[in-house]
Amino acid sequence: MEQGKKESFKELEDKRILLYGTGKNAEWMVGQLAGETIVGVIDRIKAHGDFMGIPILLLEEIEEGTADVIVIAASKKYYREIYDRIIDRCIACNIRILNMEGKELITEFGVPYIHMKSVQYYQRNEDELKELICQYEAISFDLFDTLIMRKVLEPTDLFDKLEEVIAKQGIFIQGFKKIRQEAEWDSSGGNIFQIYEILQEKTGISTAQRDRILEEEINLEKRYLIKREKMVHVMEYAIAQGKEVAIISDMYLPSEIITDILNSLGIKGYTKLYVSCDYGVSKCNGLYYKYMEEIGNKKGLHIGDNEAADIYAAREAGLETYRIKSALDMMKRSSLRKALVYAKNWNEKGLIGLLISKVFNDPFVLYGTSGVVKVACLKMIGKLFVAPLVILYMVELMKKVSKETYAGILFPTRDGYLLKKIYDQWCETYVSDKKRIPSYYFAASRKLCLRAIVDRQVSILKEYDEGDCQKALQKIIGIQEAEIYDKNIYHSKEEYYETYANIVKEKAQQTRKNYKKYIEQCGIVLEQKYLFCELNSQGTVHYALNQIFKEPLEGFYLCKNIWNRNKELSIDAIYFNNRKERSIVAEKTNFLETILTSKEASICDMAGDGKAVLSEERRTKQELSALDIIQEGIMEAFFEFMEEIYIEGIEINKKLPEQLLELSDNVEYEGECNIFYNKKLYEDLSGKYIEIFNI
């Protein structure tokens, strides 16, 4: 039999192998794979040191190229749970997943996660749970991921932030996260004080340092913990029905600390708190029996999120059970799951953690949806789909201006409106006056800029006329008396445009003169070096402004569309859209422009007094009101991330915000968000309405 299993792994010769697990099954697999290249071992609990001479790695340390295959060395009943835990990272890193028989688990479990248990969960709702509660005398709730949750993706992510916090205080522990996890494992279910005694032994830190780190960890727990509002409401319902309500938790924080946390969150009314570290036993090893002794013959129902600890163990002890999903599990079973592929480091996971703490705070939000997330709040559109891009752009912008010297930053109307607002607020709070680079909300549009420079090359109009020369002169230049382009009269477009050259030049020179007056009134010096910030562009405005500014502008774009003219421009960009590299940002530009824009109408010309001439406003009051709400959501998400999550020096994979943007097509808009159905963007240069996205 053993020889047969060895044969099933013959194809792994010359492959780099990861093992998942550190128990007896893993020991057996090491023997089976003797002579093969096992590059590391992953375990949910053990995070430091080695296993049988093989280095133990964290799942988040796995990158593309680390391994070719991962073998789950565990009991068959845990295959599904482990598979769900690692599938996103394995997809991202192109790693196959095998079981102990050498079978491909993706064939059995598939991608995405929609299987029978998920289908059943989509039918669960609050009313169903309340009806069930009425049938029992004693109701117990799991705590973490049930009544409360952290604003991070996974509990151990908090140790990344803790490492940064203590480093700022002069306490440097290399590989802190691994050591902290290992100390917890070595404590065998001990409390946090015992864990830190072990950590002190492992690191050699002083008692004062140990106590300081411990204090900071508790502070972070309090800072990042929030209620799952719907579940707390359900608990309050049970209390109001006269049920005996208890909280049962596997946790290293003792009851006095947890009680303090619950009080700060306003969670009260339960009769007793059962914490594993206080009793010396976990849920799976006897904690439920302690609880059962105290409720006696009362009929009990336990509610929690963990299949092993809250369902199997509770049933074994004689309790009925009801399983809800954690926010992370819900995302894995939703239309937003693809974004998890790119959540690897603290900043990326923290960004997702903040989002799911809002989207999936309610464990019943997927009821009747088949996994398709419903977005009914305008703020959530901004937070979920646009804020991640704004965060990435602003982080990279801050890096750029810290390395270069600029006289100022130009945020053009209208797409630069919100970016300038965020930049100014961030600088006002966090950047000293000496290091602060002034910003300008700068009047610029394709129509205005073309009008200002077209006299230098009238034929440039043919690049924007979309086959209608008369319309180009009327819409772009403002020559309403222009005649229809007749091929029987004009041999070429160049000849047609040359007929109007004098009028075009006269208008352009006047516009340019007025534009320079506007620039002077802004306090912008044409001879100095400025950074020009664009959303997504081929460089039309940038090119035109370089004909006016004596010192060429440097560009920093969210997305750069490649075309012939912008080869002359100095442009740095986060995303590129060309034949080799597809950009979702470029494809969703109309959606972004609809949201990031200002409430003022587009600028079409410049008056003699240096004041902008605005086009007709075509958006309704309802649309402009919605814009305010969405932008408020973007700003809230930006500052929450920067203040709560962001660690300088940890890169954000640009694919993560782009993936979230693409997922704006994968949700159902309802309520106040119905405004997006059939919404179109009016493009002032062409005079056309453009679809913002397909829904």
RORODO-885404 format. One record per residue (C-alpha): chain; z negated, y negated, x negated. Coordinates in Angstrom, 1 decimal. Layout:
# residues N
A, Z, Y, X
...
This chain:
# residues 695
A, 0.0, 0.0, 0.0
A, -0.9, -2.5, -2.8
A, 2.3, -1.6, -4.6
A, 4.2, -2.4, -1.4
A, 2.7, -5.8, -1.2
A, 3.5, -6.4, -4.8
A, 7.1, -5.5, -4.1
A, 7.2, -8.1, -1.3
A, 6.5, -10.8, -3.9
A, 9.2, -9.8, -6.3
A, 11.3, -12.7, -5.3
A, 8.6, -15.0, -6.7
A, 9.5, -14.2, -10.3
A, 10.2, -17.4, -12.2
A, 8.8, -19.4, -9.3
A, 5.8, -21.8, -9.6
A, 3.2, -20.6, -7.2
A, 0.2, -22.3, -5.5
A, -2.6, -20.2, -3.8
A, -4.5, -21.5, -0.8
A, -8.1, -20.2, -0.9
A, -10.8, -19.2, -3.3
A, -12.3, -16.2, -1.6
A, -11.9, -12.4, -1.9
A, -8.3, -12.6, -0.6
A, -7.4, -15.1, -3.3
A, -9.0, -12.9, -6.0
A, -6.8, -10.0, -4.8
A, -3.7, -12.2, -4.7
A, -4.3, -13.3, -8.3
A, -4.2, -9.6, -9.2
A, -1.1, -9.0, -7.2
A, 0.7, -11.9, -8.9
A, -0.4, -11.1, -12.4
A, 2.4, -12.2, -14.7
A, 3.7, -14.8, -12.3
A, 3.3, -18.5, -12.8
A, 0.3, -19.6, -10.6
A, 0.1, -23.4, -11.2
A, -2.9, -24.1, -9.1
A, -5.3, -23.2, -6.3
A, -6.0, -25.3, -3.3
A, -9.1, -25.0, -1.1
A, -10.4, -27.1, 1.7
A, -13.9, -27.2, 0.3
A, -13.7, -26.5, -3.5
A, -12.1, -29.4, -5.2
A, -13.1, -29.3, -8.8
A, -12.9, -27.0, -11.8
A, -11.0, -23.8, -11.8
A, -10.7, -20.4, -10.0
A, -10.3, -17.4, -12.2
A, -9.0, -19.7, -14.9
A, -6.5, -21.4, -12.6
A, -7.0, -25.2, -12.0
A, -8.2, -26.2, -8.5
A, -6.1, -29.0, -7.1
A, -6.5, -31.3, -4.1
A, -3.7, -31.1, -1.5
A, -2.9, -34.8, -2.0
A, -2.3, -34.1, -5.7
A, 0.6, -31.9, -4.9
A, 3.9, -33.7, -5.5
A, 7.6, -32.7, -5.4
A, 8.2, -30.4, -8.3
A, 4.5, -29.2, -8.6
A, 5.4, -25.8, -7.1
A, 8.1, -23.8, -5.3
A, 5.9, -21.8, -2.9
A, 2.4, -21.7, -1.6
A, 0.7, -18.4, -0.6
A, -2.0, -18.6, 2.0
A, -4.7, -16.2, 0.7
A, -6.9, -16.0, 3.7
A, -7.7, -13.8, 6.8
A, -4.7, -13.6, 9.2
A, -6.7, -15.4, 11.9
A, -6.8, -18.5, 9.8
A, -3.0, -18.6, 9.0
A, -2.2, -21.0, 11.8
A, -5.0, -23.4, 11.1
A, -4.2, -23.6, 7.4
A, -0.4, -23.8, 8.1
A, -1.0, -26.8, 10.4
A, -3.1, -28.4, 7.7
A, -0.5, -28.2, 4.9
A, 2.9, -28.1, 6.5
A, 3.5, -31.9, 6.3
A, 2.8, -32.0, 2.5
A, 4.9, -28.8, 2.0
A, 7.9, -30.3, 3.8
A, 7.6, -33.5, 1.8
A, 7.4, -31.6, -1.5
A, 10.0, -28.9, -0.5
A, 7.4, -26.1, -0.9
A, 7.8, -22.8, 1.1
A, 4.7, -21.3, 2.8
A, 4.1, -17.5, 2.7
A, 1.4, -15.3, 4.0
A, -0.3, -12.5, 2.1
A, 2.5, -10.1, 3.0
A, 5.1, -12.5, 1.6
A, 6.5, -13.5, 5.0
A, 7.8, -17.0, 5.6
A, 5.3, -18.7, 8.0
A, 7.7, -21.5, 8.9
A, 9.8, -18.7, 10.6
A, 6.7, -17.7, 12.7
A, 5.1, -21.0, 13.4
A, 8.1, -23.3, 13.2
A, 8.4, -27.1, 12.9
A, 7.3, -29.2, 14.8
A, 4.0, -28.1, 16.0
A, 4.9, -27.5, 19.6
A, 3.6, -24.1, 20.5
A, 1.8, -22.6, 23.5
A, -1.6, -24.2, 22.6
A, 0.0, -27.6, 22.4
A, 1.7, -27.1, 25.8
A, -1.6, -26.2, 27.3
A, -3.3, -29.2, 25.7
A, -0.8, -31.6, 27.3
A, -2.2, -30.5, 30.7
A, -5.8, -31.5, 29.8
A, -7.3, -34.6, 31.3
A, -10.6, -36.4, 31.8
A, -10.9, -35.5, 35.5
A, -10.6, -31.8, 34.6
A, -13.4, -32.1, 32.0
A, -15.7, -34.0, 34.4
A, -15.2, -31.3, 37.1
A, -16.1, -28.6, 34.5
A, -19.2, -30.6, 33.4
A, -20.5, -30.5, 37.0
A, -20.6, -26.7, 36.9
A, -23.2, -26.6, 34.0
A, -26.7, -27.6, 33.5
A, -26.7, -28.2, 29.8
A, -23.9, -30.0, 28.0
A, -23.5, -30.3, 24.3
A, -21.1, -32.4, 22.3
A, -19.7, -32.1, 18.8
A, -20.1, -35.4, 17.0
A, -17.4, -36.2, 14.4
A, -13.9, -36.3, 15.8
A, -15.3, -35.8, 19.3
A, -17.7, -38.6, 20.2
A, -17.0, -40.6, 17.1
A, -14.2, -40.7, 14.5
A, -13.5, -42.4, 11.1
A, -10.7, -44.9, 10.7
A, -9.2, -42.8, 8.0
A, -6.9, -39.8, 8.1
A, -9.3, -37.1, 6.8
A, -13.1, -37.3, 6.1
A, -12.8, -36.8, 2.3
A, -10.4, -39.8, 2.1
A, -13.5, -42.0, 2.2
A, -14.4, -40.9, -1.3
A, -11.3, -42.7, -2.6
A, -12.7, -46.0, -1.2
A, -16.1, -45.2, -2.5
A, -14.8, -44.7, -6.0
A, -13.2, -48.2, -5.8
A, -16.5, -49.7, -4.5
A, -18.7, -48.3, -7.2
A, -16.1, -49.2, -9.9
A, -16.4, -52.8, -8.9
A, -20.1, -52.4, -9.6
A, -19.5, -51.0, -13.1
A, -20.0, -47.3, -12.2
A, -17.0, -45.4, -13.5
A, -16.8, -41.6, -12.7
A, -13.5, -40.0, -13.6
A, -12.3, -37.6, -10.9
A, -15.1, -38.8, -8.6
A, -13.6, -37.5, -5.4
A, -13.3, -33.9, -6.7
A, -16.8, -34.0, -8.1
A, -18.3, -35.3, -4.9
A, -16.6, -32.6, -2.9
A, -17.7, -29.9, -5.4
A, -21.3, -31.2, -5.2
A, -21.2, -30.8, -1.4
A, -19.9, -27.3, -1.8
A, -22.6, -26.4, -4.3
A, -25.3, -27.7, -2.0
A, -24.6, -24.8, 0.4
A, -25.0, -27.0, 3.5
A, -27.7, -29.3, 2.0
A, -28.2, -32.9, 3.0
A, -26.7, -35.9, 1.3
A, -29.8, -36.4, -0.9
A, -29.4, -32.8, -2.2
A, -25.7, -33.4, -2.7
A, -26.3, -36.4, -4.8
A, -28.9, -34.6, -7.0
A, -26.2, -32.1, -7.8
A, -23.7, -34.9, -8.4
A, -26.1, -36.5, -10.8
A, -26.4, -33.3, -12.8
A, -22.6, -32.9, -12.9
A, -21.9, -36.5, -14.1
A, -25.0, -37.5, -16.0
A, -25.4, -40.8, -14.2
A, -28.8, -42.5, -14.0
A, -31.1, -42.2, -11.0
A, -30.5, -45.8, -10.2
A, -26.7, -45.3, -10.2
A, -27.1, -42.1, -8.1
A, -29.1, -44.0, -5.5
A, -26.6, -46.8, -5.5
A, -23.6, -44.6, -4.9
A, -25.4, -42.7, -2.2
A, -26.3, -46.0, -0.4
A, -22.6, -47.2, -0.7
A, -21.4, -43.9, 0.8
A, -23.7, -44.4, 3.8
A, -22.5, -48.0, 4.2
A, -18.9, -46.8, 4.2
A, -19.6, -44.2, 6.8
A, -21.1, -46.9, 9.1
A, -18.2, -49.3, 8.3
A, -15.4, -46.8, 9.1
A, -16.9, -45.0, 12.1
A, -15.9, -45.9, 15.6
A, -16.5, -44.4, 19.0
A, -13.9, -42.3, 20.8
A, -14.4, -44.4, 23.9
A, -13.1, -41.9, 26.4
A, -15.4, -39.1, 25.1
A, -18.5, -41.4, 25.1
A, -17.6, -42.3, 28.7
A, -17.5, -38.6, 29.5
A, -20.9, -38.1, 27.8
A, -22.3, -41.0, 29.8
A, -20.9, -39.3, 33.0
A, -22.7, -36.1, 32.2
A, -26.0, -38.0, 31.7
A, -25.5, -39.8, 35.0
A, -25.0, -36.4, 36.7
A, -28.5, -35.4, 35.5
A, -27.2, -33.0, 32.9
A, -29.3, -32.2, 29.8
A, -27.0, -33.6, 27.1
A, -27.3, -32.8, 23.4
A, -25.2, -33.5, 20.3
A, -24.6, -30.7, 17.8
A, -23.1, -31.5, 14.4
A, -22.2, -29.8, 11.1
A, -23.1, -32.6, 8.8
A, -24.8, -33.5, 5.5
A, -26.2, -36.8, 6.9
A, -29.7, -36.0, 8.3
A, -30.6, -36.9, 11.9
A, -32.4, -40.2, 11.0
A, -29.2, -41.6, 9.4
A, -26.9, -40.3, 12.2
A, -29.3, -41.7, 14.9
A, -29.0, -45.1, 13.2
A, -25.2, -44.8, 13.3
A, -25.2, -43.7, 16.9
A, -27.5, -46.6, 17.9
A, -25.2, -49.1, 16.1
A, -22.3, -47.7, 18.1
A, -24.2, -47.9, 21.4
A, -24.3, -44.2, 21.9
A, -27.6, -43.3, 23.7
A, -29.0, -41.2, 26.4
A, -28.7, -37.7, 24.8
A, -31.8, -35.6, 24.8
A, -31.6, -34.2, 21.2
A, -29.5, -34.2, 18.1
A, -29.0, -31.0, 16.2
A, -27.7, -31.5, 12.6
A, -26.9, -28.5, 10.4
A, -28.5, -29.9, 7.2
A, -31.8, -30.4, 9.1
A, -31.9, -26.8, 10.3
A, -30.5, -25.2, 7.2
A, -27.8, -23.4, 9.2
A, -24.2, -24.4, 10.3
A, -22.7, -23.9, 13.7
A, -21.0, -20.7, 12.5
A, -24.2, -19.4, 11.0
A, -26.9, -19.9, 13.7
A, -27.2, -23.6, 14.8
A, -26.1, -22.8, 18.3
A, -28.8, -20.1, 18.6
A, -31.4, -22.8, 17.7
A, -29.9, -24.9, 20.5
A, -29.8, -21.9, 23.0
A, -33.5, -21.2, 22.3
A, -34.4, -24.7, 23.5
A, -32.3, -24.8, 26.6
A, -33.5, -21.4, 27.7
A, -31.7, -19.9, 30.7
A, -29.7, -23.0, 31.5
A, -26.0, -22.6, 31.8
A, -24.4, -24.4, 28.8
A, -21.0, -26.0, 28.0
A, -20.1, -27.1, 24.5
A, -17.3, -29.7, 23.9
A, -15.7, -30.2, 20.5
A, -12.6, -30.3, 18.5
A, -12.9, -27.6, 15.8
A, -11.5, -24.2, 16.9
A, -13.8, -22.2, 14.6
A, -17.0, -24.2, 14.8
A, -16.8, -25.6, 18.3
A, -15.1, -22.8, 20.2
A, -15.4, -19.4, 18.5
A, -18.9, -19.9, 17.2
A, -20.2, -21.5, 20.4
A, -18.8, -18.7, 22.5
A, -20.3, -16.1, 20.3
A, -23.7, -17.7, 20.9
A, -23.2, -17.5, 24.7
A, -21.9, -21.0, 25.5
A, -18.8, -21.8, 27.5
A, -16.5, -24.2, 25.7
A, -13.9, -26.9, 26.1
A, -11.7, -28.0, 23.2
A, -10.4, -31.5, 22.8
A, -8.2, -32.5, 19.8
A, -9.0, -34.8, 16.9
A, -6.8, -37.9, 16.5
A, -5.1, -36.2, 13.5
A, -4.4, -33.0, 15.5
A, -3.0, -35.1, 18.3
A, -0.6, -36.9, 16.0
A, 0.5, -33.5, 14.6
A, 1.4, -32.5, 18.1
A, 3.1, -35.8, 19.1
A, 6.4, -37.6, 18.7
A, 4.9, -39.6, 15.8
A, 4.2, -36.5, 13.6
A, 7.0, -37.2, 11.1
A, 5.2, -40.1, 9.6
A, 2.5, -37.7, 8.2
A, 5.0, -36.4, 5.7
A, 4.6, -39.6, 3.7
A, 0.8, -40.0, 3.9
A, -0.4, -38.9, 0.5
A, -2.6, -41.4, -1.3
A, -5.5, -43.6, 0.0
A, -3.4, -46.6, 1.0
A, -0.8, -44.4, 2.9
A, -3.4, -42.2, 4.6
A, -5.5, -45.2, 5.4
A, -2.6, -46.9, 7.1
A, -2.0, -43.8, 9.2
A, -5.7, -43.5, 9.8
A, -6.0, -47.0, 11.2
A, -3.0, -46.4, 13.5
A, -4.1, -43.1, 14.9
A, -7.7, -44.4, 15.5
A, -6.0, -46.6, 18.1
A, -3.1, -44.5, 19.4
A, -5.1, -41.3, 19.7
A, -8.6, -42.5, 20.2
A, -8.4, -41.2, 23.7
A, -8.1, -37.3, 23.4
A, -6.3, -37.2, 26.8
A, -3.6, -39.8, 26.0
A, -1.0, -37.0, 25.7
A, -1.7, -35.7, 29.2
A, 1.5, -34.9, 31.0
A, 3.7, -36.2, 28.1
A, 4.9, -33.1, 26.4
A, 3.9, -34.9, 23.2
A, 5.9, -38.1, 23.7
A, 3.6, -41.0, 23.0
A, 3.5, -43.6, 25.7
A, 3.2, -47.3, 24.6
A, 2.0, -49.6, 27.3
A, 0.4, -52.3, 25.1
A, 2.6, -55.0, 23.5
A, 0.2, -55.4, 20.7
A, 0.6, -51.7, 19.8
A, 4.4, -52.2, 19.3
A, 3.6, -54.7, 16.6
A, 0.8, -52.6, 15.1
A, 2.5, -49.3, 15.1
A, 6.2, -50.0, 14.3
A, 6.4, -53.4, 12.5
A, 3.0, -54.1, 10.8
A, 3.5, -51.3, 8.2
A, 6.7, -53.0, 7.0
A, 5.1, -56.4, 7.0
A, 2.2, -54.9, 5.0
A, 4.5, -53.4, 2.4
A, 6.6, -56.6, 2.1
A, 3.6, -58.9, 1.7
A, 2.0, -56.6, -0.9
A, 5.1, -56.6, -2.9
A, 5.6, -60.3, -2.4
A, 2.0, -61.0, -3.7
A, 2.8, -58.9, -6.8
A, 6.0, -60.7, -7.4
A, 4.6, -64.2, -7.2
A, 1.7, -63.3, -9.4
A, 4.1, -62.4, -12.2
A, 6.7, -65.2, -11.9
A, 6.4, -69.0, -11.8
A, 7.9, -70.6, -8.7
A, 7.7, -74.2, -7.4
A, 7.4, -72.7, -3.9
A, 8.4, -69.9, -1.5
A, 11.0, -70.6, 1.2
A, 10.5, -68.7, 4.4
A, 13.7, -69.4, 6.4
A, 13.8, -70.0, 10.1
A, 13.4, -68.0, 12.3
A, 12.8, -64.6, 10.7
A, 10.4, -66.0, 8.1
A, 8.0, -67.5, 10.7
A, 5.5, -64.8, 11.0
A, 5.7, -63.9, 7.3
A, 4.8, -67.5, 6.3
A, 2.0, -67.5, 8.8
A, 0.5, -64.3, 7.3
A, 1.1, -65.5, 3.7
A, -0.6, -68.8, 4.3
A, -3.6, -67.3, 6.0
A, -4.0, -64.7, 3.3
A, -3.8, -67.3, 0.5
A, -6.2, -69.6, 2.3
A, -8.8, -66.8, 2.4
A, -8.2, -64.8, -0.8
A, -6.2, -66.8, -3.3
A, -7.6, -69.7, -5.4
A, -6.0, -73.1, -5.2
A, -4.9, -72.8, -8.8
A, -3.0, -69.6, -8.2
A, -1.6, -70.4, -4.8
A, 2.1, -71.0, -4.6
A, 3.1, -73.4, -1.8
A, 5.2, -72.1, 1.0
A, 7.7, -73.8, 3.2
A, 9.0, -72.8, 6.7
A, 12.5, -73.8, 5.8
A, 15.3, -74.7, 8.2
A, 18.1, -72.2, 7.5
A, 20.5, -70.2, 9.6
A, 24.0, -68.7, 8.9
A, 25.6, -71.3, 11.2
A, 23.9, -74.3, 9.6
A, 24.5, -73.1, 6.1
A, 28.1, -72.3, 6.6
A, 28.6, -75.8, 8.2
A, 27.0, -77.3, 5.1
A, 29.3, -75.7, 2.5
A, 32.5, -74.7, 4.2
A, 34.4, -77.7, 2.8
A, 34.3, -76.0, -0.6
A, 36.2, -73.0, 0.6
A, 37.5, -73.3, 4.2
A, 39.0, -69.9, 4.1
A, 35.5, -68.4, 4.0
A, 35.6, -68.7, 7.7
A, 37.9, -65.7, 8.0
A, 35.0, -63.5, 6.8
A, 33.0, -64.5, 10.0
A, 35.7, -65.1, 12.6
A, 35.7, -61.5, 13.9
A, 39.4, -61.8, 14.7
A, 39.1, -65.0, 16.7
A, 39.9, -68.1, 14.5
A, 39.6, -70.5, 17.4
A, 36.2, -69.3, 18.3
A, 35.1, -69.5, 14.6
A, 36.0, -73.2, 14.5
A, 34.4, -73.9, 17.8
A, 31.2, -71.8, 17.4
A, 30.6, -72.1, 13.7
A, 31.9, -75.6, 12.8
A, 31.7, -77.3, 16.2
A, 35.4, -78.3, 16.5
A, 35.8, -77.8, 20.3
A, 39.4, -79.1, 20.3
A, 40.6, -76.3, 18.0
A, 43.7, -74.5, 19.3
A, 44.3, -70.8, 19.7
A, 45.5, -69.1, 16.6
A, 49.2, -68.2, 17.2
A, 50.8, -65.9, 14.7
A, 54.2, -67.3, 15.7
A, 53.1, -70.7, 14.5
A, 50.9, -69.9, 11.6
A, 51.9, -67.4, 8.9
A, 48.2, -66.6, 8.0
A, 44.6, -67.4, 8.8
A, 44.4, -69.4, 5.7
A, 47.3, -71.7, 6.9
A, 45.6, -72.0, 10.3
A, 42.2, -73.0, 8.8
A, 44.0, -75.4, 6.4
A, 45.3, -77.3, 9.3
A, 41.8, -78.2, 10.2
A, 40.7, -78.7, 6.6
A, 40.1, -82.4, 6.8
A, 38.0, -82.2, 9.9
A, 36.0, -79.3, 8.5
A, 35.4, -81.0, 5.2
A, 34.3, -84.2, 6.9
A, 31.8, -82.3, 9.1
A, 30.6, -80.2, 6.2
A, 29.9, -83.2, 4.0
A, 28.0, -84.9, 6.7
A, 25.9, -81.8, 7.4
A, 25.2, -81.3, 3.7
A, 24.1, -84.9, 3.4
A, 21.8, -84.5, 6.3
A, 20.5, -81.2, 5.0
A, 19.6, -82.7, 1.7
A, 17.7, -85.4, 3.5
A, 15.8, -82.7, 5.4
A, 15.1, -80.9, 2.1
A, 13.8, -84.1, 0.5
A, 11.5, -84.8, 3.5
A, 10.1, -81.3, 3.1
A, 9.0, -82.1, -0.5
A, 11.3, -79.5, -1.9
A, 12.9, -80.4, -5.3
A, 16.5, -79.1, -5.6
A, 16.2, -78.9, -9.4
A, 13.1, -76.6, -9.4
A, 12.9, -72.8, -9.0
A, 12.1, -71.4, -5.6
A, 11.8, -67.9, -4.2
A, 13.8, -67.3, -1.0
A, 12.4, -64.6, 1.3
A, 14.8, -62.9, 3.7
A, 14.3, -60.1, 6.2
A, 17.6, -58.3, 6.0
A, 20.8, -60.0, 4.8
A, 24.1, -59.8, 3.1
A, 23.2, -63.0, 1.3
A, 25.2, -65.5, 3.4
A, 22.4, -68.0, 3.7
A, 21.3, -67.4, 0.1
A, 24.8, -68.0, -1.2
A, 25.3, -71.2, 0.8
A, 21.9, -72.6, -0.3
A, 22.9, -72.0, -3.9
A, 25.8, -74.4, -3.4
A, 23.2, -77.1, -2.5
A, 20.2, -76.3, -4.8
A, 20.8, -77.2, -8.4
A, 18.5, -74.4, -9.6
A, 19.8, -71.1, -8.0
A, 17.3, -69.5, -5.7
A, 15.8, -66.1, -6.4
A, 15.8, -63.8, -3.5
A, 13.2, -61.3, -2.3
A, 14.5, -59.4, 0.7
A, 13.0, -56.7, 2.8
A, 16.4, -55.2, 2.9
A, 19.6, -56.1, 1.0
A, 23.0, -55.2, 2.5
A, 25.5, -54.8, -0.3
A, 28.7, -56.8, -0.1
A, 31.0, -58.5, -2.6
A, 29.5, -62.0, -2.6
A, 25.9, -61.1, -3.3
A, 26.8, -59.8, -6.7
A, 26.5, -63.4, -7.7
A, 23.0, -63.7, -6.3
A, 19.7, -62.9, -7.9
A, 18.1, -60.6, -5.3
A, 15.2, -58.2, -5.5
A, 14.6, -56.0, -2.4
A, 12.5, -53.2, -1.1
A, 15.2, -51.4, 0.8
A, 19.0, -51.3, 0.1
A, 21.7, -50.5, 2.5
A, 24.9, -49.2, 1.0
A, 27.2, -46.2, 0.9
A, 24.7, -44.3, -1.3
A, 21.4, -45.3, 0.4
A, 21.0, -45.4, 4.2
A, 18.4, -47.9, 5.3
A, 16.6, -47.6, 8.7
A, 15.5, -51.2, 8.2
A, 19.1, -52.3, 8.2
A, 19.8, -50.2, 11.3
A, 16.8, -51.6, 13.1
A, 17.4, -55.3, 12.0
A, 18.0, -56.5, 15.6
A, 14.7, -54.9, 16.7
A, 12.9, -56.6, 13.8
A, 14.5, -59.9, 14.3
A, 13.5, -59.8, 18.0
A, 9.8, -59.4, 17.0
A, 9.4, -61.3, 13.7
A, 11.2, -64.5, 14.9
A, 9.6, -67.8, 15.9
A, 9.6, -69.1, 19.5
A, 11.9, -72.0, 18.7
A, 15.6, -71.8, 19.3
A, 18.1, -71.1, 16.4
A, 19.1, -74.1, 14.2
A, 22.8, -74.9, 14.4
A, 23.1, -78.2, 12.6
A, 21.3, -81.0, 10.9
A, 21.1, -84.6, 12.4
A, 21.4, -87.8, 10.4
A, 17.7, -88.4, 10.4
A, 17.1, -85.0, 8.7
A, 15.9, -83.3, 11.9
A, 17.1, -79.9, 12.9
A, 19.5, -79.6, 15.8
A, 18.6, -76.5, 17.9
A, 20.9, -74.2, 19.9
A, 20.2, -73.4, 23.5
A, 17.2, -71.2, 24.0
A, 18.3, -68.0, 25.7
A, 15.0, -66.1, 25.9
A, 12.9, -66.1, 29.0
A, 9.3, -67.4, 29.2
A, 8.2, -63.7, 29.7
A, 9.9, -62.7, 26.5
A, 8.4, -65.6, 24.5
A, 5.0, -64.7, 25.9
A, 5.5, -61.1, 24.9
A, 6.5, -62.2, 21.4
A, 3.1, -64.0, 21.0
A, 1.2, -60.8, 21.9
A, 3.3, -58.5, 19.6
A, 2.9, -60.9, 16.7
A, -0.9, -61.1, 17.3
A, -0.9, -57.3, 17.0
A, 1.0, -57.4, 13.7
A, -1.4, -59.9, 12.3
A, -4.5, -57.9, 13.4
A, -3.1, -54.8, 11.8
A, -2.2, -56.6, 8.6
A, -5.5, -58.1, 8.0
A, -7.4, -55.0, 9.1
A, -5.5, -52.9, 6.6
A, -5.8, -55.4, 3.7
A, -9.5, -55.9, 4.3
A, -10.6, -52.4, 5.2
A, -8.1, -50.1, 3.4
A, -6.0, -51.6, 0.7
A, -6.7, -50.7, -2.9
A, -4.7, -52.6, -5.4
A, -2.7, -50.5, -7.8
A, -2.1, -47.7, -5.4
A, 1.6, -47.7, -4.3
A, 2.7, -47.4, -0.7
A, 5.7, -45.1, -0.4
A, 8.4, -47.3, 1.2
A, 9.5, -44.3, 3.3
A, 6.3, -44.4, 5.3
A, 6.8, -47.8, 7.0
A, 10.5, -47.1, 7.4
A, 9.7, -43.8, 9.2
A, 7.3, -45.5, 11.5
A, 10.0, -48.1, 12.3
A, 12.4, -45.3, 13.1
A, 9.8, -43.7, 15.4
A, 10.0, -46.7, 17.7
A, 12.9, -44.7, 19.4
A, 10.7, -41.7, 19.9
A, 8.2, -43.2, 22.3
A, 8.2, -44.0, 26.0
A, 7.6, -47.7, 26.8
A, 5.7, -48.4, 30.0
A, 3.6, -51.2, 31.6
A, 4.1, -54.5, 30.0
A, 6.3, -52.9, 27.3
A, 9.0, -52.2, 29.9
A, 10.4, -55.6, 28.8
A, 12.1, -53.7, 26.0
A, 14.3, -51.6, 28.2
A, 17.8, -53.0, 28.1
A, 16.6, -55.9, 25.9
A, 19.3, -57.6, 23.8
A, 19.3, -60.0, 21.0
A, 21.5, -63.1, 21.2
A, 23.3, -63.6, 17.8
A, 24.0, -67.4, 17.6
A, 26.8, -67.2, 15.0
A, 29.0, -64.8, 16.9
A, 27.8, -65.9, 20.3
A, 27.2, -62.2, 21.3
A, 24.4, -60.2, 22.8
A, 23.5, -57.2, 20.6
A, 21.5, -54.1, 21.5
A, 18.1, -54.0, 19.7
A, 17.7, -50.2, 19.9
A, 18.7, -47.3, 21.9
A, 16.0, -46.1, 24.3
